[in-house]
Amino acid sequence: MRAETEGRADDARELFERAWDLAADDYEACVAAHYLARHQTSPEGVLRWNQECLDRADRVGDERVTGFYPSLHLNLGSAHRELGRTDLAREQFVRAAARLDGLPPGEYATGMRFAVAEGLRATGGALPRDTDSGLGELLARLCARADLKALGMILPAHLGDLGSRDDRARLVTALGLVHAGRWLPQDEQEALGRVIGALG
């Protein structure tokens, strides 16, 4: 791990390969495969080692590997997407979304949620809510004005939207809070009201 954090990628890869070779059980092999996947230079290599990690995690089958699943499915989906296999990518992003609840709350879980949501949107697994609602245009206007308060309230719900009813409710609630604050210029306040109406 130290070699990886110090930016010595070749040394880190060699150490993780050694850990793979010396793994005494499926859990140790799972961990080694996870880190080997991070040091691959091709989507095929990423796919191979993440699949190996997934297979080993399935064999372990206990709470020690619960947190691996969202990342594994996300990485498998990303590799399939890079290889142009949109349907397989979408399937993996859907599986990643289903496993997000296994992560403890915090920045890592939020980042994973954002990445999975982006993968779903990119592969048609979740419809972007900003297409017909006017949300995208409103967000662009808020960005142009650098309204960090409004963006800070809206973007977490928007970026983490996996397409579920709960996510829609979270987004509408965030938009409603900004609308209730009434600090936006009148034209943006009206646009926000229209977005809420379209999404609600």
Backbone as CSV, one residue per row, in Angstrom:
resi,resn,N_x,N_y,N_z,CA_x,CA_y,CA_z,C_x,C_y,C_z
1,MET,0.817,-1.191,0.000,0.000,0.000,0.000,0.866,1.262,0.000
2,ARG,1.982,1.218,0.729,2.846,2.393,0.780,3.384,2.722,-0.608
3,ALA,3.793,1.696,-1.359,4.320,1.941,-2.706,3.264,2.622,-3.565
4,GLU,2.009,2.211,-3.415,0.926,2.812,-4.200,0.736,4.270,-3.816
5,THR,0.666,4.555,-2.521,0.443,5.935,-2.085,1.632,6.844,-2.387
6,GLU,2.816,6.258,-2.497,3.997,7.049,-2.838,4.164,7.214,-4.349
7,GLY,3.234,6.659,-5.127,3.271,6.823,-6.574,4.221,5.878,-7.289
8,ARG,4.672,4.825,-6.613,5.572,3.849,-7.240,4.722,2.706,-7.803
9,ALA,4.087,2.974,-8.940,3.103,2.051,-9.517,3.700,0.684,-9.846
10,ASP,4.896,0.656,-10.425,5.502,-0.634,-10.784,5.796,-1.469,-9.542
11,ASP,6.340,-0.817,-8.511,6.615,-1.542,-7.264,5.314,-2.042,-6.638
12,ALA,4.296,-1.192,-6.661,3.002,-1.577,-6.077,2.430,-2.784,-6.814
13,ARG,2.476,-2.740,-8.144,1.941,-3.862,-8.927,2.681,-5.151,-8.605
14,GLU,4.007,-5.075,-8.497,4.786,-6.270,-8.157,4.420,-6.809,-6.775
15,LEU,4.227,-5.914,-5.826,3.849,-6.347,-4.478,2.450,-6.976,-4.463
16,PHE,1.537,-6.411,-5.232,0.183,-6.980,-5.279,0.189,-8.323,-6.024
17,GLU,1.056,-8.452,-7.035,1.188,-9.753,-7.720,1.739,-10.795,-6.743
18,ARG,2.698,-10.389,-5.923,3.241,-11.300,-4.927,2.152,-11.686,-3.911
19,ALA,1.353,-10.702,-3.496,0.250,-10.992,-2.571,-0.739,-11.966,-3.202
20,TRP,-0.975,-11.807,-4.494,-1.870,-12.742,-5.205,-1.287,-14.159,-5.175
21,ASP,0.004,-14.247,-5.491,0.666,-15.564,-5.523,0.688,-16.225,-4.145
22,LEU,0.768,-15.424,-3.083,0.892,-15.962,-1.731,-0.435,-16.051,-0.975
23,ALA,-1.517,-15.644,-1.616,-2.817,-15.627,-0.926,-3.143,-16.998,-0.347
24,ALA,-3.494,-17.009,0.943,-3.775,-18.267,1.642,-5.233,-18.677,1.559
25,ASP,-6.107,-17.718,1.183,-7.523,-18.053,1.095,-8.208,-17.097,0.109
26,ASP,-9.503,-17.285,-0.079,-10.235,-16.465,-1.044,-10.292,-15.000,-0.643
27,TYR,-10.342,-14.729,0.657,-10.373,-13.331,1.087,-9.073,-12.620,0.714
28,GLU,-7.937,-13.231,1.014,-6.652,-12.615,0.660,-6.525,-12.465,-0.846
29,ALA,-6.988,-13.457,-1.599,-6.946,-13.373,-3.061,-7.865,-12.258,-3.569
30,CYS,-9.001,-12.101,-2.916,-9.944,-11.040,-3.273,-9.283,-9.672,-3.119
31,VAL,-8.646,-9.445,-1.991,-7.990,-8.169,-1.729,-6.861,-7.935,-2.739
32,ALA,-6.056,-8.952,-2.983,-4.954,-8.808,-3.936,-5.482,-8.500,-5.339
33,ALA,-6.521,-9.203,-5.760,-7.100,-8.967,-7.092,-7.665,-7.562,-7.200
34,HIS,-8.272,-7.083,-6.129,-8.828,-5.721,-6.122,-7.726,-4.697,-6.414
35,TYR,-6.601,-4.844,-5.749,-5.517,-3.890,-5.955,-4.796,-4.122,-7.281
36,LEU,-4.717,-5.364,-7.722,-4.134,-5.611,-9.044,-4.972,-4.951,-10.142
37,ALA,-6.288,-4.968,-9.987,-7.179,-4.347,-10.978,-6.878,-2.857,-11.109
38,ARG,-6.507,-2.228,-10.014,-6.226,-0.786,-10.037,-4.952,-0.455,-10.805
39,HIS,-4.122,-1.449,-11.051,-2.834,-1.197,-11.696,-2.777,-1.752,-13.116
40,GLN,-3.922,-1.969,-13.717,-3.963,-2.455,-15.088,-3.966,-1.271,-16.049
41,THR,-3.388,-1.491,-17.226,-3.295,-0.410,-18.210,-4.281,-0.574,-19.359
42,SER,-5.059,-1.631,-19.336,-6.042,-1.839,-20.406,-7.390,-2.190,-19.782
43,PRO,-8.482,-1.873,-20.483,-9.793,-2.250,-19.949,-9.944,-3.767,-19.823
44,GLU,-9.272,-4.513,-20.693,-9.316,-5.976,-20.588,-8.689,-6.453,-19.285
45,GLY,-7.553,-5.845,-18.915,-6.901,-6.194,-17.658,-7.747,-5.809,-16.461
46,VAL,-8.341,-4.621,-16.517,-9.231,-4.169,-15.442,-10.401,-5.146,-15.298
47,LEU,-10.958,-5.541,-16.424,-12.083,-6.482,-16.428,-11.674,-7.812,-15.806
48,ARG,-10.535,-8.331,-16.242,-10.080,-9.636,-15.754,-9.910,-9.646,-14.239
49,TRP,-9.197,-8.637,-13.713,-8.886,-8.661,-12.288,-10.089,-8.294,-11.423
50,ASN,-10.954,-7.427,-11.907,-12.172,-7.150,-11.147,-13.099,-8.352,-11.152
51,GLN,-13.151,-9.090,-12.252,-13.968,-10.301,-12.284,-13.395,-11.351,-11.333
52,GLU,-12.080,-11.457,-11.304,-11.425,-12.384,-10.367,-11.760,-11.994,-8.930
53,CYS,-11.691,-10.702,-8.645,-12.017,-10.220,-7.306,-13.475,-10.528,-6.969
54,LEU,-14.369,-10.306,-7.915,-15.792,-10.591,-7.697,-16.021,-12.070,-7.416
55,ASP,-15.374,-12.919,-8.205,-15.515,-14.364,-7.989,-15.036,-14.760,-6.597
56,ARG,-13.907,-14.205,-6.173,-13.374,-14.512,-4.842,-14.270,-13.947,-3.746
57,ALA,-14.794,-12.740,-3.954,-15.705,-12.152,-2.957,-16.949,-13.023,-2.796
58,ASP,-17.462,-13.522,-3.912,-18.635,-14.407,-3.844,-18.320,-15.672,-3.043
59,ARG,-17.093,-16.184,-3.180,-16.707,-17.376,-2.417,-16.588,-17.074,-0.926
60,VAL,-16.102,-15.880,-0.594,-15.986,-15.489,0.810,-17.387,-15.335,1.399
61,GLY,-18.210,-14.528,0.753,-19.620,-14.410,1.094,-19.969,-13.898,2.471
62,ASP,-19.125,-13.099,3.099,-19.486,-12.552,4.413,-19.246,-11.043,4.440
63,GLU,-19.408,-10.468,5.627,-19.361,-9.010,5.747,-17.993,-8.414,5.405
64,ARG,-16.944,-9.222,5.397,-15.617,-8.689,5.053,-15.567,-8.176,3.628
65,VAL,-16.424,-8.677,2.757,-16.385,-8.286,1.341,-17.575,-7.439,0.914
66,THR,-18.491,-7.153,1.822,-19.689,-6.388,1.460,-19.342,-5.074,0.780
67,GLY,-18.372,-4.363,1.306,-17.992,-3.072,0.750,-17.285,-3.136,-0.591
68,PHE,-16.852,-4.309,-0.997,-16.182,-4.452,-2.289,-17.168,-4.372,-3.453
69,TYR,-18.385,-4.866,-3.263,-19.297,-5.071,-4.381,-19.636,-3.816,-5.187
70,PRO,-19.982,-2.692,-4.560,-20.287,-1.524,-5.392,-19.114,-1.131,-6.289
71,SER,-17.927,-1.126,-5.718,-16.731,-0.760,-6.481,-16.455,-1.772,-7.596
72,LEU,-16.584,-3.046,-7.288,-16.335,-4.077,-8.298,-17.284,-3.928,-9.482
73,HIS,-18.564,-3.794,-9.190,-19.531,-3.664,-10.280,-19.337,-2.352,-11.047
74,LEU,-18.996,-1.281,-10.327,-18.707,-0.014,-10.998,-17.517,-0.171,-11.938
75,ASN,-16.448,-0.792,-11.452,-15.248,-0.961,-12.275,-15.490,-1.892,-13.458
76,LEU,-16.265,-2.957,-13.237,-16.619,-3.845,-14.349,-17.449,-3.086,-15.381
77,GLY,-18.399,-2.288,-14.908,-19.216,-1.491,-15.820,-18.385,-0.495,-16.608
78,SER,-17.454,0.162,-15.933,-16.600,1.143,-16.613,-15.731,0.484,-17.671
79,ALA,-15.198,-0.698,-17.366,-14.368,-1.408,-18.345,-15.208,-1.842,-19.546
80,HIS,-16.394,-2.386,-19.286,-17.275,-2.765,-20.397,-17.635,-1.541,-21.241
81,ARG,-17.899,-0.436,-20.586,-18.244,0.800,-21.308,-17.089,1.245,-22.192
82,GLU,-15.879,1.186,-21.646,-14.695,1.581,-22.420,-14.505,0.674,-23.631
83,LEU,-14.928,-0.576,-23.501,-14.811,-1.532,-24.605,-16.011,-1.464,-25.554
84,GLY,-16.935,-0.537,-25.302,-18.088,-0.370,-26.183,-19.211,-1.358,-25.937
85,ARG,-19.192,-2.032,-24.816,-20.223,-3.031,-24.480,-21.252,-2.381,-23.552
86,THR,-22.093,-1.546,-24.140,-23.009,-0.719,-23.363,-23.988,-1.541,-22.535
87,ASP,-24.557,-2.589,-23.104,-25.534,-3.392,-22.356,-24.896,-4.062,-21.145
88,LEU,-23.697,-4.621,-21.333,-23.002,-5.247,-20.205,-22.598,-4.205,-19.167
89,ALA,-22.193,-3.027,-19.640,-21.835,-1.949,-18.717,-23.047,-1.556,-17.881
90,ARG,-24.184,-1.341,-18.552,-25.398,-0.948,-17.836,-25.767,-1.981,-16.776
91,GLU,-25.672,-3.250,-17.134,-25.994,-4.327,-16.186,-25.124,-4.227,-14.931
92,GLN,-23.847,-3.947,-15.120,-22.941,-3.823,-13.974,-23.248,-2.569,-13.151
93,PHE,-23.600,-1.466,-13.811,-23.950,-0.253,-13.070,-25.224,-0.466,-12.251
94,VAL,-26.172,-1.202,-12.809,-27.398,-1.523,-12.067,-27.054,-2.364,-10.838
95,ARG,-26.168,-3.325,-11.008,-25.746,-4.150,-9.869,-25.009,-3.315,-8.822
96,ALA,-24.179,-2.388,-9.274,-23.476,-1.502,-8.337,-24.480,-0.678,-7.543
97,ALA,-25.492,-0.144,-8.228,-26.514,0.670,-7.551,-27.225,-0.136,-6.477
98,ALA,-27.495,-1.400,-6.769,-28.204,-2.258,-5.817,-27.366,-2.561,-4.582
99,ARG,-26.056,-2.378,-4.665,-25.160,-2.702,-3.544,-24.699,-1.472,-2.758
100,LEU,-25.086,-0.284,-3.188,-24.603,0.930,-2.520,-25.003,1.011,-1.057
101,ASP,-26.128,0.436,-0.694,-26.569,0.488,0.696,-25.640,-0.284,1.633
102,GLY,-24.763,-1.117,1.082,-23.808,-1.863,1.895,-22.617,-1.036,2.332
103,LEU,-22.517,0.200,1.838,-21.406,1.071,2.212,-21.785,1.935,3.407
104,PRO,-20.853,2.160,4.319,-21.154,3.081,5.419,-21.278,4.507,4.878
105,PRO,-22.135,5.322,5.489,-22.280,6.712,5.028,-20.949,7.446,5.093
106,GLY,-20.754,8.360,4.165,-19.534,9.156,4.159,-19.137,9.542,2.749
107,GLU,-17.991,10.158,2.638,-17.530,10.679,1.354,-17.313,9.581,0.314
108,TYR,-16.785,8.431,0.768,-16.561,7.333,-0.175,-17.890,6.872,-0.764
109,ALA,-18.893,6.679,0.081,-20.202,6.234,-0.399,-20.817,7.267,-1.335
110,THR,-20.659,8.542,-1.004,-21.193,9.604,-1.867,-20.497,9.589,-3.220
111,GLY,-19.180,9.476,-3.211,-18.430,9.412,-4.473,-18.818,8.211,-5.313
112,MET,-18.999,7.072,-4.656,-19.430,5.870,-5.376,-20.816,6.094,-5.992
113,ARG,-21.709,6.678,-5.232,-23.066,6.935,-5.730,-23.022,7.839,-6.965
114,PHE,-22.214,8.901,-6.907,-22.093,9.802,-8.049,-21.570,9.055,-9.275
115,ALA,-20.550,8.221,-9.087,-19.954,7.486,-10.208,-20.930,6.473,-10.800
116,VAL,-21.662,5.784,-9.947,-22.650,4.809,-10.431,-23.765,5.530,-11.176
117,ALA,-24.236,6.646,-10.632,-25.296,7.415,-11.297,-24.827,7.886,-12.671
118,GLU,-23.593,8.347,-12.759,-23.063,8.791,-14.053,-23.012,7.635,-15.038
119,GLY,-22.581,6.459,-14.572,-22.544,5.279,-15.435,-23.929,4.883,-15.914
120,LEU,-24.902,4.941,-15.021,-26.276,4.622,-15.406,-26.794,5.606,-16.450
121,ARG,-26.554,6.897,-16.230,-27.021,7.895,-17.207,-26.347,7.695,-18.553
122,ALA,-25.054,7.402,-18.531,-24.296,7.264,-19.780,-24.692,6.036,-20.589
123,THR,-25.243,5.032,-19.910,-25.587,3.783,-20.610,-27.097,3.578,-20.735
124,GLY,-27.868,4.595,-20.384,-29.321,4.492,-20.506,-29.984,3.742,-19.374
125,GLY,-29.261,3.496,-18.288,-29.840,2.792,-17.151,-30.653,3.683,-16.244
126,ALA,-30.458,4.973,-16.345,-31.254,5.961,-15.605,-31.393,7.171,-16.514
127,LEU,-32.593,7.636,-16.659,-32.819,8.786,-17.520,-32.379,10.059,-16.815
128,PRO,-31.618,10.890,-17.505,-31.231,12.149,-16.883,-32.466,13.031,-16.679
129,ARG,-32.620,13.553,-15.502,-33.811,14.341,-15.190,-33.709,15.765,-15.718
130,ASP,-32.552,16.136,-16.274,-32.389,17.513,-16.719,-32.736,17.706,-18.191
131,THR,-33.115,16.646,-18.898,-33.361,16.745,-20.327,-34.584,17.581,-20.647
132,ASP,-35.731,17.205,-20.128,-36.976,17.890,-20.459,-37.451,18.832,-19.366
133,SER,-36.901,18.723,-18.183,-37.411,19.498,-17.052,-36.886,20.919,-17.019
134,GLY,-35.798,21.197,-17.717,-35.164,22.505,-17.640,-34.111,22.591,-16.555
135,LEU,-33.887,21.472,-15.846,-32.919,21.485,-14.753,-31.510,21.774,-15.261
136,GLY,-31.128,21.177,-16.376,-29.784,21.399,-16.916,-29.526,22.863,-17.207
137,GLU,-30.499,23.510,-17.816,-30.365,24.940,-18.126,-30.272,25.769,-16.846
138,LEU,-31.095,25.432,-15.859,-31.050,26.159,-14.594,-29.695,25.974,-13.909
139,LEU,-29.186,24.736,-13.898,-27.877,24.494,-13.289,-26.788,25.280,-14.000
140,ALA,-26.872,25.369,-15.321,-25.881,26.144,-16.083,-25.929,27.617,-15.672
141,ARG,-27.119,28.131,-15.462,-27.248,29.525,-15.044,-26.685,29.733,-13.636
142,LEU,-26.974,28.790,-12.747,-26.436,28.894,-11.387,-24.906,28.818,-11.400
143,CYS,-24.368,27.961,-12.256,-22.904,27.854,-12.385,-22.319,29.157,-12.931
144,ALA,-22.962,29.728,-13.933,-22.466,30.970,-14.532,-22.420,32.098,-13.507
145,ARG,-23.372,32.090,-12.582,-23.396,33.117,-11.530,-22.601,32.702,-10.300
146,ALA,-22.084,31.467,-10.321,-21.335,30.919,-9.173,-22.168,30.975,-7.894
147,ASP,-23.437,30.582,-8.003,-24.309,30.536,-6.827,-24.025,29.235,-6.083
148,LEU,-22.978,29.261,-5.286,-22.524,28.056,-4.599,-23.534,27.539,-3.585
149,LYS,-24.290,28.429,-2.986,-25.296,28.009,-2.017,-26.356,27.140,-2.695
150,ALA,-26.912,27.612,-3.787,-27.933,26.840,-4.506,-27.335,25.565,-5.090
151,LEU,-26.169,25.678,-5.695,-25.521,24.495,-6.279,-25.196,23.469,-5.206
152,GLY,-24.734,23.931,-4.046,-24.403,23.023,-2.950,-25.614,22.254,-2.439
153,MET,-26.783,22.853,-2.556,-27.999,22.181,-2.110,-28.542,21.223,-3.174
154,ILE,-28.398,21.583,-4.439,-29.005,20.807,-5.529,-28.102,19.692,-6.046
155,LEU,-26.824,19.991,-6.226,-25.945,19.040,-6.916,-25.808,17.673,-6.249
156,PRO,-25.716,17.563,-4.926,-25.628,16.204,-4.359,-26.808,15.316,-4.758
157,ALA,-28.010,15.870,-4.716,-29.182,15.077,-5.102,-29.195,14.817,-6.602
158,HIS,-28.743,15.783,-7.377,-28.720,15.626,-8.839,-27.657,14.616,-9.270
159,LEU,-26.453,14.785,-8.773,-25.358,13.909,-9.197,-25.508,12.483,-8.677
160,GLY,-26.186,12.318,-7.556,-26.383,10.992,-6.980,-27.698,10.341,-7.372
161,ASP,-28.375,10.903,-8.364,-29.683,10.401,-8.791,-29.516,9.120,-9.598
162,LEU,-29.945,7.995,-9.012,-29.857,6.693,-9.674,-31.113,6.359,-10.470
163,GLY,-32.077,7.281,-10.480,-33.287,7.066,-11.254,-34.452,6.496,-10.470
164,SER,-34.306,6.328,-9.162,-35.381,5.746,-8.361,-36.376,6.832,-7.926
165,ARG,-37.524,6.391,-7.426,-38.513,7.339,-6.888,-37.936,8.100,-5.702
166,ASP,-37.200,7.385,-4.852,-36.590,8.048,-3.700,-35.616,9.135,-4.144
167,ASP,-34.861,8.843,-5.202,-33.913,9.840,-5.704,-34.644,11.045,-6.282
168,ARG,-35.744,10.787,-6.981,-36.540,11.901,-7.511,-37.058,12.752,-6.347
169,ALA,-37.557,12.098,-5.302,-38.062,12.828,-4.143,-36.955,13.650,-3.490
170,ARG,-35.746,13.069,-3.385,-34.602,13.793,-2.813,-34.278,15.036,-3.640
171,LEU,-34.310,14.875,-4.961,-34.005,15.992,-5.851,-35.079,17.074,-5.746
172,VAL,-36.332,16.671,-5.764,-37.424,17.652,-5.657,-37.369,18.364,-4.312
173,THR,-37.024,17.649,-3.248,-36.890,18.278,-1.929,-35.773,19.314,-1.935
174,ALA,-34.625,18.962,-2.504,-33.507,19.915,-2.570,-33.897,21.153,-3.377
175,LEU,-34.548,20.924,-4.507,-34.998,22.057,-5.329,-36.017,22.904,-4.565
176,GLY,-36.909,22.232,-3.838,-37.915,22.941,-3.063,-37.314,23.806,-1.970
177,LEU,-36.241,23.318,-1.356,-35.576,24.110,-0.316,-34.968,25.383,-0.895
178,VAL,-34.366,25.252,-2.066,-33.806,26.446,-2.718,-34.945,27.395,-3.091
179,HIS,-36.018,26.839,-3.635,-37.164,27.659,-4.033,-37.744,28.398,-2.825
180,ALA,-37.857,27.705,-1.690,-38.411,28.313,-0.481,-37.518,29.424,0.060
181,GLY,-36.213,29.327,-0.195,-35.281,30.353,0.285,-35.456,31.684,-0.417
182,ARG,-35.940,31.684,-1.635,-36.255,32.885,-2.424,-35.093,33.875,-2.554
183,TRP,-33.870,33.379,-2.658,-32.761,34.310,-2.865,-32.345,34.399,-4.335
184,LEU,-32.914,33.543,-5.177,-32.561,33.578,-6.598,-33.172,34.801,-7.272
185,PRO,-32.543,35.274,-8.348,-33.184,36.325,-9.146,-34.557,35.821,-9.626
186,GLN,-35.473,36.746,-9.870,-36.855,36.393,-10.176,-36.974,35.409,-11.343
187,ASP,-36.216,35.630,-12.416,-36.334,34.734,-13.580,-35.875,33.314,-13.236
188,GLU,-34.832,33.188,-12.411,-34.370,31.867,-11.995,-35.339,31.240,-10.998
189,GLN,-35.925,32.054,-10.140,-36.922,31.560,-9.195,-38.106,30.957,-9.961
190,GLU,-38.534,31.641,-11.015,-39.638,31.140,-11.832,-39.235,29.875,-12.579
191,ALA,-38.023,29.859,-13.111,-37.531,28.667,-13.808,-37.455,27.489,-12.850
192,LEU,-37.011,27.739,-11.635,-36.936,26.696,-10.627,-38.327,26.142,-10.317
193,GLY,-39.294,27.004,-10.223,-40.674,26.558,-10.005,-41.157,25.655,-11.126
194,ARG,-40.799,25.985,-12.353,-41.185,25.146,-13.503,-40.493,23.782,-13.445
195,VAL,-39.214,23.780,-13.041,-38.472,22.514,-12.912,-39.135,21.625,-11.868
196,ILE,-39.459,22.217,-10.736,-40.112,21.448,-9.662,-41.435,20.872,-10.155
197,GLY,-42.198,21.696,-10.885,-43.465,21.216,-11.443,-43.270,20.080,-12.416
198,ALA,-42.231,20.158,-13.240,-41.971,19.111,-14.237,-41.515,17.818,-13.576
199,LEU,-40.761,17.925,-12.491,-40.238,16.736,-11.838,-41.199,16.159,-10.801
200,GLY,-41.990,17.064,-10.191,-42.865,16.639,-9.094,-44.001,15.801,-9.556
